[in-house]
Amino acid sequence: MPLNLTGNNNLNELNLTGKCDYKNNTSFKLNKLKRHILSNYLIQLYSEQWNILNKNKLLIDETIKQINIYYKLYKLDELIIFLELLKIIKILFNTNDLLADLEAKTKAKYDKNNIINMVYKTTKIQILPEYEIYNSIIGKPSIKEPYNENIINDIKILISKENITYDKIQEYLLKKYEI
């Protein structure tokens, strides 16, 4: 990875001809995105580390957006494969949440008289990821107090960054707001 005069590790997209060279830049960006997907979703799913997967499921939509952006730029078929894998993982998240909710409801509403209970399936209503992350890190505010908009804006900015994880967001918020 080349260093520039600022000391940051950045790729220079310009060459001596003054044109962007996407061949070199493509592999770096795609490898970074693939490593992010592998380390935060696929490897965790394979090794059944559900706590890490549950934390990162809030960021899966942003990763899907990044794949779509890169696919529009580079038109690589391997990005479609990663996109479909993330869609499958997202379906698994929703199914897992549905089953967990169903188990909790059936345990809570067990009928002592052995009367048949009826269960119906509805779609899950989700709030925006920044509010879900806020609720999981800081806690859901009471009805009287609103969400802290500064924290929500920080979470929105952090979510839009590449290769962000739940743990990085949590660490940033805990340091900044001394929670």
Stockholm file with secondary structure:
# STOCKHOLM 1.0

chainA/1-179         MPLNLTGNNNLNELNLTGKCDYKNNTSFKLNKLKRHILSNYLIQLYSEQWNILNKNKLLIDETIKQINIYYKLYKLDELIIFLELLKIIKILFNTNDLLADLEAKTKAKYDKNNIINMVYKTTKIQILPEYEIYNSIIGKPSIKEPYNENIINDIKILISKENITYDKIQEYLLKKYEI
#=GR chainA/1-179 SS CCBCTTSCBCCCCBCTTSSBCHHHHHHHHHHHHHHHHIIIIIHHHHTTCHHHHHHHGGGHHHHHHHHHHHHHHHCCHHHHHHHHHHHHHHHHHHHHHHHHHHHHHHHHTCCTTCCCCCCCCCCCCCCCHHHHHHHHHTCCCCSSSCCCHHHHHHHHHHHHSTTCCHHHHHHHHHHHHTC
#=GC SS_cons         CCBCTTSCBCCCCBCTTSSBCHHHHHHHHHHHHHHHHIIIIIHHHHTTCHHHHHHHGGGHHHHHHHHHHHHHHHCCHHHHHHHHHHHHHHHHHHHHHHHHHHHHHHHHTCCTTCCCCCCCCCCCCCCCHHHHHHHHHTCCCCSSSCCCHHHHHHHHHHHHSTTCCHHHHHHHHHHHHTC
//
